[in-house]
Amino acid sequence: MAVMMAALASCGTGGKKNAETAVVNEPVIVEAGTHAPDSVGYIVRVGDIAPEMELELTDGQKVKLSELRGKVVMLQFTASWCGVCRKEMPFIESDIWQKHKENPNFALLGIDRDEPIETVKAFAEKTGVTYPLALDPGADHFAKYAERKAGITRNVLVDKTGKIVMLTRLYNEEEFASLCKKIDEMLAE
């Protein structure tokens, strides 16, 4: 699993060890996805390396997240039963996918939570999205990023090194505009 380095601070002992207190001045490895859930159910944080996934797309192709290193990657966790997802997806299609789909340094993957392929294909057609959708049987991929029973829609923006740079939850026009702006900025670098 991907890891993130986190330094521990001294606890006021002046860097000395005694029988009661040991000060650790070396980095500690924290696995992404092992954080306590935040207020919206994420178990990953900005700065974590995005947990690895091997996704099967609705066209049968397989994509490993680590194979997308070197690209800006947006992951959208969705499902056909999610009203907020249906509201957000046309904006993702028009404001993000249509704008950047030809850019070789960008990837967008919708990840449909625990629905059969026929449902996912019908959902894409109904919402008019053309960006790639992947299957997530049992919500196992979702559970690497958020509590298994936490709600969706969620977007995870990953930089070219595999580090999470932005997390969104639900659909908020201002937050969505910030997401679009962040993608534009990262692709301009």
Rosetta blueprint (number, residue, H / E / L):
1 M L
2 A L
3 V E
4 M E
5 M E
6 A E
7 A L
8 L L
9 A L
10 S L
11 C L
12 G L
13 T L
14 G L
15 G L
16 K L
17 K L
18 N L
19 A L
20 E L
21 T L
22 A L
23 V L
24 V L
25 N L
26 E L
27 P L
28 V E
29 I E
30 V E
31 E E
32 A L
33 G L
34 T L
35 H L
36 A L
37 P L
38 D L
39 S L
40 V L
41 G L
42 Y E
43 I L
44 V L
45 R L
46 V L
47 G L
48 D L
49 I E
50 A L
51 P L
52 E L
53 M L
54 E E
55 L E
56 E E
57 L E
58 T L
59 D L
60 G L
61 Q L
62 K E
63 V E
64 K E
65 L H
66 S H
67 E H
68 L H
69 R L
70 G L
71 K L
72 V E
73 V E
74 M E
75 L E
76 Q E
77 F E
78 T E
79 A L
80 S L
81 W L
82 C L
83 G H
84 V H
85 C H
86 R H
87 K H
88 E H
89 M H
90 P H
91 F H
92 I H
93 E H
94 S H
95 D H
96 I H
97 W H
98 Q H
99 K H
100 H H
101 K L
102 E L
103 N L
104 P L
105 N L
106 F E
107 A E
108 L E
109 L E
110 G E
111 I E
112 D E
113 R E
114 D L
115 E L
116 P L
117 I H
118 E H
119 T H
120 V H
121 K H
122 A H
123 F H
124 A H
125 E H
126 K H
127 T H
128 G L
129 V L
130 T L
131 Y L
132 P L
133 L E
134 A E
135 L E
136 D E
137 P H
138 G H
139 A H
140 D L
141 H L
142 F H
143 A H
144 K H
145 Y L
146 A E
147 E L
148 R L
149 K L
150 A L
151 G L
152 I L
153 T L
154 R E
155 N E
156 V E
157 L E
158 V E
159 D L
160 K L
161 T L
162 G L
163 K E
164 I E
165 V E
166 M E
167 L E
168 T E
169 R E
170 L L
171 Y L
172 N L
173 E H
174 E H
175 E H
176 F H
177 A H
178 S H
179 L H
180 C H
181 K H
182 K H
183 I H
184 D H
185 E H
186 M H
187 L H
188 A H
189 E L
